[in-house]
Amino acid sequence: MNRTERLLDLITYLLNAPKPVSWQEIKNHFPDDYARGVEESNQRKFERDKAELISLGIPIDYLSGSEYRKEGYLIRKERLFLPEIEFAPQESSLLMLTADAVRENENFPYRDQLESALHKIISTQTHVNRPPSELMITYSGKPTGFTVGPVIQQIQDALDRRKSIEIRYHAFSTGEVTTRKVDPYGLIFRKGKWTLVAFDRLRRDLRTFVVNRISRCRVNPRKPGTPDYRIPKHFSLKAYQDFQPWELEIHPPLKVRIQVAEHRLPELLPQLKGAREVDERAFELSVSNRQGLISWVLSQKTDVFVLEPPQIQNEIRQVLQSLT
């Protein structure tokens, strides 16, 4: 049998064993794989298979024997399977409410998966309270004339198979349209927008790309079953998920100073953790997404004011003029 089939059979065999399984019993069960030829070679082969399963998160343990216990290998089911999840009726209601809000957006690419997950969660509950009719959450994303669903699906396919993609990207900062070859590391959905985190082969560094600015995406068709890259073990998508809108790497960093109204400081300080405090109410930000900063400043109404540079002040003024 091939290696993948052998590994799956080994998992099944150890999971179904009521007691620890000895090396001799493993050889007897897999005579064509671990009981042919030189004993030392068979042991090395088994150790390689065991190491591979452990690296995939399968907890294979070896128990030494005693007067009351048999020695051998086993998989502890309590370490392999997650405990059952139970939600309070109010939590189930909130899940249903938020899922319904997301499903309103027809371009959300994971609607089917969301439906399936929601059905599984709700089906395990003994009682579910429907959300009160007077409470509603709606998706307020504005139509852009561009559907991100197919692009997201292509990126997800590339992520699953670790294949490089070629994208045609419209940069907000310069208006320039470029073709980039990137290695996808992850997708983030924040505040109604999808962002791709990827290794840019042109820049030789990690970059972020707003998905609705990708007009074309092509997954590398060569060797479809062979990965083109590996995601480094130290990479964490959560670090990008926690980014503030102006911290996404859309363009080279720009120093921006802002002033915050005193009564809003307690509320906004957590969002300004990465900023340098200049004085009591003024902060210096490193901005690599001007559009994100401008949207955030405008959302604070008159409680946040841009002190410098004039470039950002002018852009905010232009946005406000276009609204009048």
C-alpha positions in Angstrom: 0.0 0.0 0.0 1.1 3.6 -0.5 2.3 5.7 2.4 -0.8 7.8 2.8 -3.0 4.7 3.0 -0.6 3.1 5.5 -0.6 6.1 7.8 -4.4 6.2 7.8 -4.6 2.5 8.5 -2.1 2.9 11.3 -4.2 5.7 12.9 -7.3 3.5 12.6 -5.6 0.5 14.1 -4.2 2.4 17.1 -7.5 4.2 17.7 -9.5 1.0 17.8 -7.0 -0.9 20.0 -8.5 -1.3 23.5 -5.0 -1.6 25.0 -1.5 -0.4 24.1 -0.2 -2.2 21.0 3.3 -3.8 21.0 5.8 -3.5 18.2 5.3 -7.2 17.5 1.6 -6.7 17.1 2.1 -3.8 14.7 4.4 -6.0 12.6 1.8 -8.8 12.6 -0.9 -6.4 11.5 1.2 -4.7 8.8 3.4 -7.6 7.5 4.0 -6.1 4.1 5.1 -2.8 5.6 7.0 -3.5 8.8 7.8 -7.2 8.8 9.8 -7.7 5.6 13.6 -7.6 5.2 16.0 -6.2 7.9 14.4 -5.6 11.3 16.4 -2.4 11.8 15.0 -1.0 8.5 11.5 -1.9 9.5 11.9 -0.1 12.8 13.3 3.1 11.1 10.3 3.0 8.7 7.8 2.8 11.5 9.6 5.6 13.4 9.4 7.8 10.3 5.7 7.1 10.0 5.1 7.8 13.7 7.1 11.1 13.5 5.0 12.2 10.5 1.7 11.5 12.3 2.9 13.3 15.4 3.9 16.3 13.3 0.3 16.3 12.0 -1.1 16.5 15.5 -1.8 12.8 16.1 -0.8 12.1 19.8 0.9 8.7 19.6 2.4 7.7 23.0 4.5 4.8 24.1 3.7 3.3 27.5 6.2 1.2 29.3 5.0 -2.0 30.8 4.4 -2.8 34.4 2.8 -5.5 36.6 -0.6 -4.0 35.9 -0.2 -2.5 32.4 0.8 -3.8 29.0 3.5 -1.9 27.2 3.1 -0.5 23.7 1.8 2.3 21.5 -1.6 4.0 21.7 -3.4 7.1 20.7 -5.1 8.9 23.6 -8.6 9.8 22.3 -9.0 12.6 24.9 -6.0 14.3 23.4 -7.0 13.7 19.7 -10.6 14.8 19.7 -11.9 18.2 20.8 -14.6 18.2 23.6 -18.2 18.8 22.5 -19.2 22.4 22.3 -22.3 23.6 24.0 -23.8 27.0 23.7 -26.2 28.7 26.0 -29.5 29.6 24.3 -28.5 33.3 24.2 -25.2 32.4 22.6 -27.0 30.3 19.9 -29.3 33.2 19.2 -26.3 35.5 18.7 -24.7 33.1 16.4 -27.8 32.8 14.3 -28.2 36.6 14.2 -24.6 37.4 13.1 -24.6 34.5 10.5 -27.8 35.9 9.0 -26.2 39.3 8.8 -23.2 37.9 6.8 -25.5 35.8 4.6 -27.2 39.0 3.4 -24.0 39.7 1.4 -24.4 37.6 -1.7 -20.7 38.0 -2.6 -19.5 36.5 0.7 -17.5 33.5 -0.7 -18.0 31.1 2.3 -21.8 31.3 2.5 -22.2 27.5 2.0 -19.6 26.7 4.6 -21.3 29.2 7.0 -24.6 27.6 6.4 -23.2 24.1 7.1 -21.3 25.1 10.3 -24.3 27.0 11.6 -26.6 24.0 11.0 -24.2 21.7 12.8 -23.9 24.0 15.8 -27.7 24.6 16.1 -28.5 20.9 15.7 -26.6 20.0 18.8 -28.5 22.4 21.0 -31.5 21.1 23.0 -33.2 24.6 22.9 -32.6 27.7 20.8 -34.1 31.1 21.3 -34.8 32.9 18.1 -33.4 36.5 18.1 -36.0 39.1 19.1 -37.8 40.6 16.1 -36.9 44.1 17.1 -33.1 43.3 17.0 -31.4 43.1 13.7 -27.8 43.2 12.3 -27.4 44.0 8.6 -24.4 44.0 6.3 -23.8 47.6 5.2 -21.1 47.0 2.6 -21.7 49.3 -0.4 -21.9 47.7 -3.8 -18.6 48.3 -5.7 -19.5 46.6 -9.0 -16.8 44.1 -8.4 -17.4 40.6 -7.1 -14.7 39.2 -4.9 -16.2 35.8 -4.5 -14.4 34.1 -7.5 -11.1 35.7 -6.5 -11.4 34.6 -2.9 -12.1 31.0 -4.1 -9.0 31.1 -6.3 -6.9 32.4 -3.5 -8.3 29.8 -1.1 -7.6 27.0 -3.6 -4.0 28.3 -3.9 -3.7 28.4 -0.1 -4.9 24.8 0.3 -2.4 23.5 -2.2 0.3 26.1 -1.4 0.4 27.3 -5.0 1.7 30.7 -6.1 -0.7 33.1 -7.8 -0.3 35.9 -10.2 -2.5 38.9 -9.5 -3.3 42.2 -11.3 -3.4 44.8 -8.5 -4.7 48.4 -8.5 -2.7 50.2 -5.8 -4.7 52.8 -3.9 -1.7 55.0 -3.0 -0.4 55.5 -6.6 -3.2 54.4 -8.8 -0.7 52.2 -10.6 -1.8 48.8 -11.9 0.8 46.1 -11.6 1.1 42.4 -12.1 2.6 40.6 -9.1 3.5 37.0 -8.3 2.8 36.2 -4.7 2.7 33.2 -2.3 -0.6 33.4 -0.3 -0.1 33.1 3.5 -3.7 33.8 4.6 -6.9 35.8 4.2 -8.4 38.2 6.7 -12.0 39.5 6.8 -12.1 42.7 8.8 -14.9 45.4 8.8 -16.5 44.1 5.6 -13.3 43.8 3.6 -11.1 40.9 2.6 -7.3 41.3 2.7 -4.7 38.9 1.4 -1.5 38.5 3.3 1.2 37.1 1.0 4.9 37.0 0.2 5.5 39.3 -2.7 8.3 37.8 -4.9 9.0 41.2 -6.4 9.5 43.0 -3.1 11.0 39.9 -1.4 8.8 40.6 1.7 5.4 40.1 3.2 2.7 42.4 1.8 -1.0 42.9 2.2 -3.4 43.3 -0.7 -7.0 44.5 -0.5 -8.9 41.8 -2.4 -11.4 44.1 -4.1 -8.4 45.8 -5.8 -7.4 42.5 -7.4 -8.9 42.5 -10.9 -7.4 39.2 -12.0 -6.0 36.2 -10.2 -4.3 33.2 -11.8 -3.2 30.1 -9.9 0.0 28.5 -11.0 -1.1 25.6 -13.2 2.2 23.7 -13.2 2.6 20.6 -11.0 -0.9 21.0 -9.4 -0.1 18.4 -6.7 3.2 19.9 -5.7 3.5 22.9 -3.3 5.3 25.9 -4.6 6.2 27.3 -1.2 6.0 26.7 2.5 4.6 29.1 5.1 7.2 29.7 7.8 6.4 28.3 11.2 6.9 31.6 12.9 4.2 33.3 10.7 1.0 34.3 12.5 -2.1 35.6 10.7 -3.5 36.8 14.1 -0.9 39.5 14.1 -2.4 40.9 10.9 -6.0 40.4 12.2 -5.2 42.7 15.1 -3.8 45.4 12.8 -5.5 48.8 12.8 -6.8 49.9 9.3 -3.9 52.3 8.7 -1.3 49.6 9.6 -2.0 47.3 6.6 0.9 47.4 4.2 -0.6 49.1 1.1 2.2 51.6 0.5 5.5 52.7 2.1 5.1 54.0 5.7 4.2 57.6 6.2 4.5 59.5 9.5 1.2 61.1 10.6 0.4 63.1 13.7 -3.1 63.2 15.1 -4.8 64.9 18.0 -7.5 63.1 20.0 -10.3 64.9 22.0 -9.7 64.4 25.7 -13.1 62.8 26.4 -12.3 60.1 23.8 -8.9 59.1 25.0 -10.0 56.2 27.3 -11.9 54.7 24.4 -9.3 55.2 21.6 -6.1 54.5 23.5 -6.4 50.7 22.9 -6.4 51.4 19.1 -3.3 53.5 19.4 -1.1 51.0 21.1 1.4 51.1 18.2 1.5 54.9 18.1 4.1 57.1 19.7 2.7 59.6 22.2 4.0 63.1 21.4 2.2 64.9 24.2 -0.9 64.4 26.3 -3.4 64.2 23.4 -1.1 64.0 20.3 0.2 60.8 18.7 2.5 59.9 15.9 1.4 57.0 13.7 3.3 55.0 11.1 0.7 54.8 8.3 1.0 52.3 5.5 -2.7 52.5 4.4 -3.8 56.2 3.9 -7.3 55.2 2.9 -7.7 53.1 6.1 -6.5 56.1 8.2 -8.8 58.6 6.5 -11.8 56.3 6.9 -11.0 55.9 10.6 -10.5 59.6 11.2 -13.7 60.5 9.5 -15.6 57.9 11.5 -14.5 59.7 14.7 -16.2 62.9 13.5 -14.6 65.9 15.2 -12.9 63.9 18.0 -9.7 63.1 16.0 -7.8 65.8 14.0 -4.8 65.3 11.7 -2.1 67.7 12.6 0.3 66.7 9.8 1.3 66.1 7.1 -0.6 68.5 4.8 -1.0 65.7 2.3 -3.4 63.7 4.5 -5.2 66.9 5.5 -5.8 67.7 1.9 -7.1 64.2 1.1 -9.5 64.4 4.1 -10.7 67.8 2.8 -11.3 66.4 -0.7 -13.3 63.5 0.7 -15.5 65.9 2.8 -16.0 68.2 -0.2 -17.2 65.2 -2.3 -19.9 64.5 0.3 -21.3 68.0 0.2 
